[in-house]
Amino acid sequence: MTDTTLVQGRYRLLDLIGRGGMGEVWRARDESLDRQVAVKCLKPVNTRQDQSVTGVLRERFRREARVAAGLQHRGVTVVHDFGESDGALFLVMELLEGRNLSQLLEDNRHHPLPVADVVEVAGQVASALAYTHRRGIVHRDLKPANIMRLTDGTVKICDFGIARLGRDVTFTSRLTGTGIAMGTPHYMSPEQISGGQVDRRSDLYSFGCVLYEIATGVPPFDLDDAWAVLMGHRHTVPLPPRSHREDLPAYLERLILDLLAKQPEARPQDARELGRRIDEGRTPAAPAPSGAPGRVPPAAPAPTTPPPPARPEPTVAREPRPPSWTRGMTTGHKTTGTGPRLTPPDASAGLTGEWIARPAAGRAEEPVRAERPTPSPELIATLAERHNAGLSLGRLGRWTEAGAVHRAVAAEREHALGPDHPDTLASRHEVGFTLSRTGRPADALREFAHVAHARERVLGADHPDTLAARQEMAYVLGRLGRHHEAHQAYASVLAARERLAGPDHPDTLRCRHNLAFTLSRLGLLEDAYRTASEVAAARTRVLGANHPDTLVTRFEVAWALGQLGRWPEALQTYEEVAEARSQALGPDHPDTLAARHEVGISLGRLGRSTLALPLYRDLVDDRARVHGPDHPETLRARHGLGVNLGRLGRWEEALAESRDVCALRARVLGPDHPDTLVSRREVAVGLGWLGRWADALTEYRSVAEARERVLGADHPDALASRNDEAHCLEQLGRGPEAVRLYRRVAALRQQRALGGA
């Protein structure tokens, strides 16, 4: 949207006043009521690449916007209107004049706010939360940037309900380095991190983190890595606030620490209790004078990267500190709302015009400057912003557009910084990622190989960025069917990750998960099952049972069980994953629907098609509603429906379903696509069961010829189709032809076996 836009013929956009991960905020004029308002324009949702979440997002937007519009409290931002314009969802809100708490901390050079201001913010926010919580509404993303102090002193909470929309958009993209795709690490409750039940007490924990920061100048877990922050929330008692600031009243310190209790039941149970305790603590002696600043350390020249201040170990801490591998990386600024960093790292943090290369073996370590002029800060900032725009497009599934952005940025960074600069390589890494996601694994492999070799030369073989590129190489090797090479690559990366980061680091567990997947594709099913089970247990212990990463691995455990023929156990695991995903991600999330599909497959394998049939009917309806009637996943669910109709002996219905799905797949995917050929074979099966063997022969032969043409005459799928054809010839009384075909298939199989040996 631009400053000439008239939204829905009523709201004239005047000037851009904010931009974030979800979209833009504009100062606007309501031309019907002649008043100034704020218009928040969320990212467009009508792109073809994002159809899988469009319907769900629109519906949730309307629901959440209605909820937000129904809130009427002095401490909550008023929502006037909402709708959709040119593919972008928008909200019309009251225009607030003031600064959010994040900006106030920035203005104060991250020194704590005056005690009187901290207490006033606490009291007003407690009142607003008491109001919203009584209505059953939980914010889920309280942070300094979402709490505004107006020029008249009023404190308002922003983005009620809308924060969840951002989570819904980004959850369908690849997960971040920690697997967390919601909330902001410095302000997340332990139960939110673990994927547990979130209620009003989670908001109170997040607000405790906010109070800690505005009262001390630092968040409760001021660590350098997103994973360390998350583990701090779950396992570490924070330093008492008065260890940072001696003039903080004791009652306020006690209240903040109570809000930061690990277990929800140990916190104040509602915001009314919080407000009551704040009121009880307000005494003439408690707050500092209104204009008195908090304790400020002596001014000193700030180095470019200041070392963290030395702090005493807390005497009250009885829980373990985060492990050593959680230190030494970056998450970005605490109060800007940035989430956990991506892998590879987000280039907006730490872009520089010069860098230090790894010295060659045996040489003394000396700073090596790039052999080119240092580019201007403006150019670096522009390239970082464009790089992040490419990442945002990827999160929305718009991989083709993201690839174009990353290729352009990579070329400009190479020109400005050099081909081996870490930021250039970060852009080329993202180019490889977009190639992988747009069906070009061979091109992606070349790109990742270049990045891996360059990073090894510049950063070292064991640098996390080098290992990230090598792991992506392994992934695309698997996509290319080169599973032996993928296995070797994963095993090599895993050994390095375990040695450097430890067995429970998220990157180590991710690599072991991928290794389990590759083992299953190599037919090493027992090894795959054992490895996946170990990873699932570790992720349950570290992340929680309902964390998305844990559920992904449990899904892999179920798949291995099915391949081993242990279908009752596979069914139980799939059902548990489907239920957990429904609660954590929502019933319409693609991962939830995928688990439900596997439940249907397991029921069919166990001969329980009577139960599988209604499951598939519901799944077809849900897939069609979420993705559309012609989406490949909708057609896959319809294929399962047809198969189970056949298993119940309802062959006329099964044949009709198979023919319809086959025609749709031919149009959407192409006549020779593997899924289309699977459906055509199902048509032949139905014809055979109905005794129409001549028609079945035509279909079987068509499938066999297509598979030979695409896969080769000795491919297992092509040989299986020729076997189907021979069986059909037998049914038609054409025994000699069937025998000749069986012999041909046997010879090709023997030839393939000898070639493989």
Buried (B, 14 or more C-beta within 10 A) or exposed (E): BEEEBEBEEBBBBBEBBEEBBBBBBBBBBBEEEEEEBBBBBBBBBEBEBBBBBBBBBBEBBBEBBEBBBEBEBEBBBBBBBBBBBEEBBBBBBBBBEBBBBBBBBBEBEBBBBBBBBBBBBBBBBBBBBBBBBEEEBBBBBBBBBBBBBEEEEEBBBBBBBBBBBBBBBBBBBBBBBBBBBBBBBBBBBBBBBBBBEBBBBBBBBBBBBBBBBBBBBBBBBBBEBBBBBBBBBBBBBBBBBBBBBEEBBEBBBBBBBBBBBBEBEEBBEBBBBBBBBBEEBBEEEBBBEEEEBBBEEEEEEEEEEEEEEEEEEBEEEEEEBBBEBBBEBBBBBBBBBBBBBBBBBBBBBBBBBBBBBBEEEEEEEEEEEBEEEBBEEEBBEBBBEBBBBBBBBBBBBBBEBBBBBBBBBBBBBBEBBBEBBBBBBBBBBBBBBBBBBBEBBEBBBBBBBBBBEBBBBBBEBEBBBBBBBBBBBBBBBBBBEBBEBBBBBBEBBBEBBBEBBEBBBBBBBBBBBBBBBBBBBBEBBEBBBBBBBBBBBBBBEBBBBBBBBBBBBBBBBBBBBBBBEBBEBBBBBBBBBBBBBBBBBBBBBBBBBBBBBBBBBBBBBBEBBEEBBEBBBEBBEBBBBBBBEEBBBBBBBBBBBBBBBBBEEBBEBBBBBBBBBBBBBBEBBEEBBBBBBBBBBBBBBBBBBBEBBEBBBBBBBBBBBBBBEBBEBBBEBBBBBBBBBBBBBBBEEBEEBBEEBBEBBEEBBEEBEEEEE
